[in-house]
Amino acid sequence: MIEPNALWVVAGTSVLGLTSGIIGSFAFLQKRGLMGDVLSHAALPGICLAFMVTGTKNMFAFLIGALLTGLVASFAINFITTRSRIKEDTALGLTLSVFFGLGIVLLTQIQHSPNGNQSGLDKFLFGQAAAIIQSDLLWLGIISLLLITLCALFFKELKLLSFDPAFAKSIGFPLRPLEFLFMLLLVTTVVIGLQAAGVILMAALLITPAAAARYWTERLGQMVVIAACFGGLSGLLGSWVSTFGTQLSTGPIIVLSSTALFFLSMLCAPQRGLIAKGWRAARLKTKLAEEAALTALYAWMERNQQPAIPESELPTILLEAKLSPKQLDNLVRKGWLCRQDGALTFSETGWKEAYNTTLFQRLMEVWAMYETSIDSPVPLQEVGRKEEFPAQLRRTLLGLLHRHQHAPRYLPDHLAPSEQGGFL
């Protein structure tokens, strides 16, 4: 039978992961990943001060104390970067070290106090999700709902802040209040996650789901939703494994679950994943090699006015074109080349592919030569296939090819180029 406390832990870490994924998406896009680490470390002295003032382990007091020191840390970073020549990364490292050092000093002082053994503040270093009770879950749910609501209400403004703050400033958009709002959201998210993930690991819970979600989409709205799902799933898996499986600390297991989702995304995402990129790169490499082989063989036939290439000529052709026999074998398997009577010749499909490929490359070459003097509706870099050539541009470039006597001019008698730009 599942204990009620275990359900509070699973629900609490799932809600925390979901909220962290949403807020972390904007922090990730603004390249403020280290800011979450700074704020989580800066929260430690606030928690210690709250305990020293109240003398009890009051989560609401801890929240207020951590929130205040987190905001002080963010203001300190802003002050250092705007009022001195110190760069932001140095200011972040300096602030993190100072506040964390102060937190450790206060924590040590509390441990030596009469009621220090009752504080349990050392659990905030690495987190203790197992200590989440029903009242903690209620606070966590209310604050998370408030954070998500604010993100939804100010989604367009946060989007502008994340992608083009310079444009926002140029049109008179009030950036300072929006930056303060986002920093408040970030600090609050960090603070509510300290009990589960701890000071050391909270930054990973913010950034890792967002980084994983970035592999799956190019749209911000979809990224936020995916990051929320990854964050919630990380919290669910981590707490479930920790509670019902390994009995290890929940915070590290949550971070490891999130990291596993990140590596899965990095490998398997359909567009930006490493497997998909490797597959596309391999296909492109094969395509370029096939095109190089087609143009090299066609150039020999055009130069020698022969429809078949003797096998004895192939080593020279391959050497000049920096190709291997493997490329020719691929063309034979595709049915574009035929071997007969000790020679290679094109099939009808092969003739069309070789002619069109050669013509396309020569059109691109002459376009590069006359790019500044040709009025084109599309840039040179955006034309990747013959189908993307505008008709008028094709005719203009073909005329230039004929003027330079560089147009492909060797074909079997039964094949003829079309009148709308030369392609078969």
C-alpha positions in Angstrom: 0.0 0.0 0.0 1.3 3.5 -0.9 1.8 5.8 2.0 0.1 9.2 1.7 3.4 11.0 2.3 4.9 9.3 -0.8 2.0 10.7 -2.8 2.7 14.2 -1.5 6.4 13.8 -2.6 5.5 12.5 -6.1 2.9 15.3 -6.6 5.1 18.0 -5.2 8.2 17.2 -7.3 6.0 16.8 -10.4 4.5 20.2 -9.9 7.9 21.7 -9.2 9.4 20.1 -12.3 6.5 21.5 -14.4 6.9 25.0 -13.1 10.7 24.9 -13.4 10.4 23.8 -17.0 8.2 26.8 -17.9 10.2 29.5 -16.1 13.5 27.8 -17.1 12.5 28.1 -20.8 12.7 31.9 -20.7 15.9 31.8 -18.6 17.5 29.4 -21.1 16.5 31.6 -24.1 17.9 34.7 -22.4 21.2 32.8 -21.7 20.6 33.2 -18.0 21.3 29.6 -17.1 23.9 30.5 -14.5 21.5 33.0 -13.0 19.4 30.1 -11.6 22.5 28.7 -10.0 23.4 32.0 -8.4 19.9 32.6 -7.1 19.7 29.1 -5.6 23.0 29.6 -3.7 21.9 33.1 -2.7 18.8 31.7 -1.1 20.7 29.8 1.5 21.6 32.9 3.7 18.0 34.0 3.4 16.8 30.7 4.8 19.3 30.8 7.6 18.4 34.4 8.5 14.7 33.5 8.5 15.4 30.6 11.0 17.5 32.9 13.2 14.7 35.4 13.3 11.8 33.0 13.9 13.6 30.3 15.7 11.4 27.7 14.0 11.3 25.8 10.7 8.6 27.8 9.1 8.4 27.3 5.3 6.6 30.6 4.7 9.3 32.5 6.6 12.0 30.5 4.6 10.3 31.5 1.4 10.3 35.2 2.3 13.9 35.1 3.5 15.2 33.3 0.4 13.1 35.5 -1.8 14.7 38.7 -0.3 18.3 37.5 -0.5 17.7 36.2 -4.0 16.4 39.6 -5.1 19.4 41.3 -3.4 21.7 39.0 -5.3 20.1 39.8 -8.6 20.3 43.6 -7.9 23.9 43.1 -6.9 24.7 41.5 -10.2 22.9 44.2 -12.1 24.7 46.9 -10.1 28.2 45.3 -10.6 27.7 44.9 -14.4 26.2 48.4 -15.0 28.5 50.4 -12.6 31.8 48.8 -13.3 33.9 47.2 -16.0 33.3 43.7 -14.6 31.6 41.4 -17.1 28.4 39.5 -16.3 30.0 36.1 -15.9 32.5 37.4 -13.4 29.7 39.2 -11.5 27.7 36.0 -11.4 30.6 34.0 -10.0 31.5 36.6 -7.5 27.9 36.9 -6.2 27.4 33.2 -6.1 30.6 32.7 -4.0 29.9 35.6 -1.6 26.3 34.6 -0.9 27.0 30.9 -0.6 29.9 31.6 1.7 27.7 33.8 3.8 25.1 31.0 3.9 27.6 28.4 5.1 28.8 30.8 7.8 25.2 31.3 9.0 24.4 27.6 8.8 27.5 26.8 10.9 26.4 29.4 13.4 23.0 27.9 13.6 24.3 24.3 14.0 26.2 25.5 17.1 23.2 27.2 18.6 21.0 25.6 21.3 18.2 24.6 18.9 20.4 24.1 15.9 20.0 20.3 15.9 16.2 20.9 15.3 16.7 23.2 12.3 17.4 20.6 9.6 18.7 23.5 7.4 21.5 21.3 6.1 18.9 19.4 4.1 18.5 22.5 1.9 22.0 21.9 0.4 21.1 18.8 -1.5 17.3 18.8 -0.9 15.0 16.4 1.0 11.9 15.8 -1.0 10.8 13.1 1.4 10.1 15.9 3.9 7.3 17.3 1.8 4.0 17.1 3.6 0.4 18.0 2.6 0.7 21.7 3.8 4.0 22.1 1.8 2.3 20.7 -1.3 -0.6 23.2 -0.8 1.9 26.1 -0.7 3.8 24.7 -3.6 0.7 24.3 -5.7 -0.6 27.8 -5.0 2.7 29.5 -5.8 3.2 27.3 -8.9 -0.2 28.2 -10.2 0.5 31.9 -9.6 3.8 31.6 -11.5 2.2 29.8 -14.4 -0.6 32.3 -14.6 1.8 35.2 -14.7 3.8 33.6 -17.5 0.6 33.1 -19.5 -0.6 36.7 -18.9 2.8 38.2 -19.9 3.7 35.6 -22.5 4.1 38.1 -25.4 6.2 40.5 -23.2 8.5 37.7 -22.0 8.8 36.5 -25.6 10.0 40.0 -26.6 12.4 40.1 -23.7 13.8 36.7 -24.6 14.4 37.3 -28.3 14.8 41.0 -29.0 15.2 43.2 -26.0 17.0 45.8 -28.1 14.0 46.2 -30.3 11.7 46.4 -27.3 13.9 49.2 -25.9 13.9 51.0 -29.3 10.1 51.2 -29.4 9.9 52.5 -25.8 8.8 49.3 -24.2 9.4 49.4 -20.4 12.1 46.8 -20.0 13.0 47.5 -16.4 9.6 46.5 -14.9 9.5 43.4 -17.1 13.0 42.3 -16.2 12.1 42.8 -12.5 9.0 40.6 -13.0 11.0 37.9 -14.7 13.6 38.0 -12.0 10.9 37.7 -9.4 9.4 34.7 -11.2 12.9 33.1 -11.4 13.7 33.7 -7.8 10.4 32.4 -6.6 10.8 29.2 -8.7 14.2 28.7 -7.3 13.0 29.2 -3.7 10.1 26.8 -3.9 12.4 24.1 -5.3 15.1 24.2 -2.7 13.4 21.7 -0.4 13.2 19.1 -3.1 16.3 19.7 -5.2 18.5 21.7 -2.9 20.8 24.7 -3.4 23.4 22.7 -5.4 21.0 21.0 -7.9 18.2 23.5 -8.4 19.8 25.2 -11.4 19.8 21.8 -13.3 16.1 21.5 -12.7 15.5 24.9 -14.3 17.7 24.6 -17.3 17.8 20.9 -18.3 14.1 20.5 -19.3 14.3 23.7 -21.4 17.5 22.6 -23.1 15.9 19.2 -23.9 12.7 20.9 -25.2 14.8 23.1 -27.5 15.7 20.1 -29.6 12.1 19.3 -30.4 10.8 22.6 -31.7 11.5 26.0 -33.2 8.4 27.7 -31.6 8.5 29.2 -28.2 4.9 28.2 -27.2 5.6 24.6 -28.1 9.0 24.7 -26.3 7.4 25.9 -23.1 4.8 23.1 -23.1 7.4 20.5 -23.9 9.8 21.8 -21.2 6.9 21.7 -18.7 6.2 18.1 -19.7 9.8 17.1 -19.4 10.2 18.9 -16.0 7.0 17.3 -14.6 8.1 13.9 -15.9 11.5 14.3 -14.4 10.0 15.1 -11.0 7.6 12.2 -11.3 10.3 9.6 -12.3 12.8 10.9 -9.9 10.6 10.8 -6.9 9.0 7.5 -7.9 12.3 5.8 -8.3 13.7 7.3 -5.1 10.6 6.5 -3.0 9.7 3.0 -4.3 13.0 1.8 -5.8 16.5 2.8 -4.8 15.7 4.8 -1.6 18.3 7.3 -2.7 18.1 11.0 -2.3 15.2 12.4 -4.4 16.9 15.6 -5.7 19.8 13.9 -7.5 17.5 11.2 -9.0 15.3 14.0 -10.3 18.2 15.7 -11.9 19.5 12.4 -13.4 16.0 11.7 -14.8 16.0 15.2 -16.4 19.5 14.6 -17.8 18.4 11.3 -19.3 15.5 13.0 -21.0 18.0 15.6 -22.3 20.4 13.0 -23.8 17.4 11.2 -25.3 16.3 14.5 -26.9 19.8 15.3 -28.1 20.0 11.9 -29.8 16.4 11.3 -31.1 14.8 14.7 -31.8 13.5 14.5 -35.4 15.1 17.7 -36.7 17.8 18.8 -34.3 18.8 15.5 -32.8 22.2 14.0 -33.5 20.9 10.9 -35.2 18.7 12.9 -37.5 21.5 15.3 -38.3 23.9 12.5 -38.9 21.3 10.8 -41.3 20.8 14.1 -43.2 24.6 14.6 -43.4 25.1 11.1 -44.7 22.3 11.6 -47.3 23.8 14.9 -48.4 27.2 13.4 -48.7 25.9 10.6 -50.8 23.9 13.1 -53.0 26.9 15.3 -53.5 29.0 12.3 -54.5 26.4 11.1 -56.9 26.2 14.6 -58.5 30.0 14.8 -58.7 30.1 11.4 -60.5 27.3 12.4 -62.9 28.9 15.7 -63.9 32.3 14.1 -64.3 31.0 11.3 -66.5 28.9 13.7 -68.5 31.8 16.1 -69.0 33.9 13.3 -70.4 31.2 12.3 -72.9 30.6 15.9 -73.8 34.3 16.5 -74.4 34.8 13.3 -76.4 31.4 13.2 -78.1 31.0 9.5 -77.1 27.9 8.0 -75.5 29.9 5.3 -73.7 33.0 5.5 -71.5 35.6 2.7 -71.8 36.5 1.0 -68.5 40.1 2.0 -69.1 39.2 5.7 -68.8 37.4 5.3 -65.5 40.5 5.5 -63.2 41.5 8.8 -64.7 38.0 10.3 -64.4 37.7 9.1 -60.8 41.1 10.5 -59.9 40.4 13.9 -61.5 37.0 14.1 -59.8 38.3 12.8 -56.4 35.8 10.0 -56.5 35.9 6.3 -55.7 34.4 3.3 -57.6 31.8 3.1 -54.9 30.0 6.1 -56.3 29.8 4.5 -59.7 28.4 1.3 -58.1 25.7 3.4 -56.4 24.7 4.9 -59.8 24.6 1.4 -61.3 22.4 0.1 -58.5 20.0 3.1 -59.0 19.7 2.3 -62.6 21.4 5.5 -63.9 24.5 3.7 -65.3 24.7 0.6 -67.4 27.8 -1.6 -67.9 27.9 -3.3 -71.4 30.7 -4.4 -73.7 33.5 -3.1 -71.3 32.1 0.4 -71.1 29.8 2.6 -69.0 26.8 4.4 -70.5 23.8 6.3 -69.1 20.3 4.8 -69.0 17.6 7.2 -70.2 17.0 8.3 -66.6 20.7 8.6 -66.1 21.0 10.9 -69.1 18.3 13.2 -67.7 19.9 13.3 -64.2 23.4 13.9 -65.6 22.2 16.6 -68.0 20.0 18.4 -65.4 22.7 18.2 -62.7 25.4 19.6 -65.1 23.1 22.3 -66.3 22.1 23.3 -62.7 25.7 23.6 -61.6 26.7 25.7 -64.6 23.7 27.9 -64.1 24.7 28.5 -60.5 28.3 29.2 -61.6 27.2 31.9 -64.2 24.8 33.3 -61.6 27.6 33.7 -59.2 29.6 35.5 -61.8 26.8 38.0 -62.7 25.0 38.1 -59.4 25.4 41.9 -58.9 24.0 42.6 -62.4 21.1 40.2 -62.4 17.8 41.2 -60.9 16.5 38.1 -59.1 13.4 37.6 -56.9 15.3 35.1 -54.8 18.9 35.2 -53.4 21.5 32.9 -54.8 21.9 31.1 -51.5 18.2 30.1 -51.4 18.2 28.1 -54.6 19.0 24.5 -53.8 17.2 22.6 -56.6 16.4 23.3 -60.2 12.7 23.5 -59.3 13.4 26.6 -57.3 14.7 28.6 -60.2 12.2 31.3 -61.3 11.4 30.8 -65.0 12.6 34.3 -66.2 15.9 33.8 -64.2 16.4 30.4 -65.8 16.1 31.9 -69.3 18.4 34.8 -68.5 21.1 32.5 -67.1 20.7 30.0 -69.9 21.3 32.9 -72.4 24.5 33.8 -70.6 25.6 30.1 -70.7 25.1 30.1 -74.5 27.0 33.3 -74.8 29.9 31.8 -73.0 29.5 28.5 -75.0 29.3 26.7 -71.7 25.8 25.2 -71.9 25.5 21.4 -71.9 25.3 20.3 -75.5 25.6 16.5 -75.7 22.5 14.3 -75.6 21.1 11.3 -77.4 19.0 12.3 -80.4 15.7 11.3 -78.8 16.2 13.6 -75.8 15.9 17.4 -76.0 15.8 20.1 -73.3 12.6 21.9 -72.6 12.1 25.5 -73.9 11.3 26.8 -70.4 14.8 27.0 -69.1 16.8 24.1 -70.6 16.0 21.3 -68.1 14.8 17.9 -69.3 
